[in-house]
């Protein structure tokens, strides 16, 4: 990748990060609120289902965005985890629409109606969410605790499916906390301090090439400077 390509990607990621952070925080909070409303109501209600639909429909977008802002450190595992998790929530968003149409009394009734489809996509959610959490930990771009919390959250959601509603809501809250934490970090992180090389502009004292054999700064060194700065953006 050329120096210019690296600098452009760095700038795009820097501008995208606050938007991804705001989405991750906002829709994670809305998702948890919808779960609390379901618990308080003792089952589904149309206002709660509409709130759930809005929150779940946004999950694929902000999860893919979280992958983008961690590139290239997050690697292939992060890409596969993000795609798998996004796919699972495209399905779960569809189940909310079905609930709005068929009006089942609660989640258990909807699961009985859909049969193994929920179980299969729940498994995809656990595997993909765990993979994404591991990739976040290894990437060291976002706080490591958010990756650990995401792994714990998706596993807890799966294990609590047969437990009372309070346990299910707490488990969902752990998962939501992970994404909300990623969002808060992206919104509050320290802006990067970039030197002249990393900004793509020559410094005032940059020597020009001379006919006597003097050479300008090495493009490879400039590229390494940008790459190093890109790694430190979120630290």
C-alpha positions as MATLAB code, in Angstrom:
seq = 'XXXXXXXXXXXXXXXXXXXXXXXXXXXXXXXXXXXXXXXXXXXXXXXXXXXXXXXXXXXXXXXXXXXXXXXXXXXXXXXXXXXXXXXXXXXXXXXXXXXXXXXXXXXXXXXXXXXXXXXXXXXXXXXXXXXXXXXXXXXXXXXXXXXXXXXXXXXXXXXXXXXXXXXXXXXXXXXXXXXXXXXXXXXXXXXXXXXXXXXXXXXXXXXXXXXXXXXXXXXXXXXXXXXXXXXXXXX';
ca = [
       0.000    0.000    0.000;
       1.355    3.422   -0.914;
       1.981    6.251    1.510;
      -0.970    8.192    0.056;
      -3.344    5.221    0.367;
      -2.339    4.717    4.001;
      -2.845    8.394    4.834;
      -6.270    8.467    3.156;
      -7.404    5.334    4.986;
      -6.184    6.821    8.260;
      -8.220    9.985    7.663;
     -11.377    8.096    6.729;
     -11.113    5.889    9.823;
     -10.554    8.925   12.024;
     -13.701   10.628   10.699;
     -15.783    7.455   10.846;
     -14.900    6.512   14.430;
     -17.183    9.034   16.240;
     -20.171    8.068   14.078;
     -19.617    4.372   14.759;
     -19.135    5.113   18.443;
     -22.363    7.102   18.668;
     -24.300    4.336   16.920;
     -22.820    1.591   19.099;
     -23.630    3.499   22.287;
     -27.099    4.724   21.304;
     -28.511    1.509   19.898;
     -26.974   -0.669   22.626;
     -28.729    1.459   25.246;
     -31.999    1.280   23.286;
     -31.663   -2.492   23.015;
     -31.236   -2.845   26.761;
     -34.182   -0.509   27.428;
     -36.365   -2.673   25.180;
     -35.347   -5.769   27.167;
     -36.192   -4.026   30.434;
     -39.587   -3.020   29.042;
     -40.260   -6.610   28.005;
     -39.337   -7.810   31.500;
     -41.510   -5.177   33.173;
     -44.467   -5.929   30.902;
     -44.136   -9.670   31.350;
     -43.985  -10.251   27.593;
     -44.198   -8.502   24.253;
     -45.924   -5.178   23.627;
     -46.051   -3.178   20.419;
     -44.036   -0.175   21.738;
     -41.385   -2.539   23.077;
     -41.233   -4.511   19.831;
     -40.861   -1.319   17.800;
     -37.983   -0.202   20.027;
     -36.392   -3.652   19.699;
     -36.734   -3.481   15.923;
     -34.988   -0.096   15.727;
     -32.145   -1.295   17.961;
     -31.639   -4.661   16.263;
     -31.787   -3.215   12.749;
     -28.813   -0.996   13.604;
     -26.626   -3.765   15.039;
     -25.299   -5.129   11.706;
     -24.276   -1.635   10.610;
     -22.416   -0.577   13.739;
     -20.732   -3.974   14.211;
     -19.317   -3.754   10.684;
     -18.323   -0.182   11.504;
     -16.486   -1.379   14.618;
     -14.567   -3.763   12.397;
     -13.616   -0.967   10.012;
     -12.262    1.358   12.716;
      -9.999   -1.454   13.995;
      -8.458   -2.313   10.627;
      -5.881   -3.622    9.902;
      -5.053   -4.834   13.404;
      -8.315   -6.768   13.874;
      -7.487   -9.112   10.997;
      -9.464  -11.853    9.283;
     -10.933  -13.224   12.522;
     -12.509   -9.843   13.207;
     -13.933   -9.661    9.697;
     -15.499  -13.114    9.920;
     -16.848  -12.392   13.392;
     -18.373   -9.079   12.302;
     -19.992  -10.599    9.209;
     -21.368  -13.563   11.162;
     -22.741  -11.377   13.936;
     -24.297   -8.965   11.444;
     -25.921  -11.872    9.589;
     -27.373  -13.298   12.813;
     -28.982   -9.971   13.646;
     -30.451   -9.568   10.189;
     -32.348  -12.758   11.039;
     -33.290  -11.638   14.559;
     -34.532   -8.300   13.204;
     -36.818  -10.290   10.920;
     -38.224  -12.189   13.907;
     -39.277   -8.866   15.433;
     -41.287   -8.055   12.313;
     -42.897  -11.481   12.567;
     -43.778  -10.793   16.200;
     -45.386   -7.486   15.245;
     -47.552   -9.278   12.686;
     -48.431  -12.506   14.538;
     -48.576  -10.952   18.029;
     -47.166  -13.860   20.116;
     -47.381  -13.226   23.844;
     -43.651  -13.498   24.550;
     -40.263  -14.678   23.261;
     -40.872  -18.298   24.236;
     -44.029  -18.401   22.132;
     -42.149  -16.929   19.170;
     -39.371  -19.504   19.560;
     -41.911  -22.320   19.489;
     -43.331  -20.871   16.284;
     -39.949  -20.596   14.552;
     -38.510  -23.896   15.777;
     -34.822  -24.646   15.082;
     -34.267  -21.430   13.132;
     -33.813  -19.491   16.369;
     -31.448  -22.096   17.828;
     -29.304  -22.202   14.696;
     -28.975  -18.445   14.423;
     -28.392  -18.192   18.152;
     -25.414  -20.499   17.682;
     -24.126  -18.279   14.872;
     -24.473  -15.277   17.180;
     -22.469  -16.954   19.958;
     -19.665  -18.179   17.695;
     -19.412  -14.959   15.688;
     -19.692  -12.725   18.764;
     -16.980  -14.700   20.552;
     -14.732  -14.527   17.485;
     -15.229  -10.771   17.256;
     -14.510  -10.387   20.964;
     -11.265  -12.364   20.656;
     -10.259  -10.254   17.653;
     -10.931   -7.042   19.623;
      -8.704   -8.291   22.446;
      -5.890   -9.213   20.053;
      -6.162   -6.008   18.016;
      -5.629   -3.777   21.077;
      -7.332   -0.860   19.328;
     -10.420   -0.745   21.549;
     -10.223   -1.510   25.288;
      -9.543   -5.190   25.882;
     -12.260   -5.390   28.534;
     -14.909   -4.702   25.898;
     -13.863   -7.785   23.942;
     -13.884   -9.899   27.099;
     -17.302   -8.547   28.074;
     -18.698   -9.289   24.619;
     -17.560  -12.921   24.830;
     -19.084  -13.269   28.303;
     -22.287  -11.549   27.166;
     -23.037  -13.704   24.120;
     -22.323  -16.888   26.084;
     -24.531  -15.712   28.954;
     -27.358  -14.863   26.540;
     -27.254  -18.400   25.164;
     -27.070  -20.082   28.572;
     -29.835  -17.954   30.101;
     -32.397  -18.756   27.410;
     -34.025  -21.361   29.679;
     -33.784  -19.206   32.827;
     -36.230  -16.613   34.249;
     -36.598  -13.263   32.511;
     -34.400  -11.422   35.017;
     -31.429  -13.641   34.163;
     -32.040  -13.147   30.440;
     -32.182   -9.375   30.850;
     -28.974   -9.281   32.891;
     -27.211  -11.424   30.302;
     -28.378   -9.148   27.497;
     -27.170   -6.178   29.525;
     -23.652   -7.620   29.694;
     -23.579   -7.975   25.903;
     -24.972   -4.455   25.453;
     -22.389   -3.088   27.882;
     -19.595   -4.407   25.673;
     -20.777   -2.551   22.584;
     -21.696    0.554   24.572;
     -18.181    0.561   26.056;
     -16.672    0.415   22.572;
     -18.895    3.318   21.571;
     -17.948    5.463   24.567;
     -14.272    4.871   23.899;
     -14.563    5.947   20.277;
     -16.456    9.085   21.313;
     -14.041   10.114   24.062;
     -10.656    8.963   22.802;
      -7.821   11.463   22.569;
      -7.438   12.864   19.031;
      -4.225   11.637   17.402;
      -1.175   13.894   17.339;
       0.416   13.581   13.947;
       3.701   14.916   12.721;
       4.365   16.334    9.318;
       5.189   12.948    7.811;
       2.038   11.288    9.081;
      -0.178   14.129    7.878;
       1.128   13.767    4.361;
       2.548   17.342    4.285;
       6.270   18.107    4.026;
       7.778   19.880    7.009;
       9.206   23.381    6.688;
      12.741   22.080    6.850;
      12.258   19.126    4.512;
      15.290   18.903    2.259;
      14.689   18.884   -1.483;
      16.485   16.415   -3.731;
      19.752   17.807   -5.038;
      21.648   17.169   -8.203;
      24.718   16.301   -6.117;
      23.167   13.075   -4.924;
      21.207   14.242   -1.890;
      18.010   12.192   -1.483;
      14.659   13.120   -0.116;
      13.099   11.277    2.818;
      12.481    7.626    2.098;
       8.858    6.873    1.041;
       9.152    3.559    2.882;
      10.070    5.404    6.085;
       7.133    7.790    5.619;
       4.780    4.854    5.126;
       6.085    3.215    8.274;
       5.549    6.480   10.166;
       1.907    6.615    9.061;
       1.359    2.967    9.896;
       2.880    3.447   13.350;
       0.722    6.505   13.943;
      -2.358    4.570   12.775;
      -1.686    1.896   15.363;
      -1.492    4.535   18.116;
      -4.648    6.448   17.171;
      -6.823    4.738   19.769;
      -4.222    4.317   22.506;
];
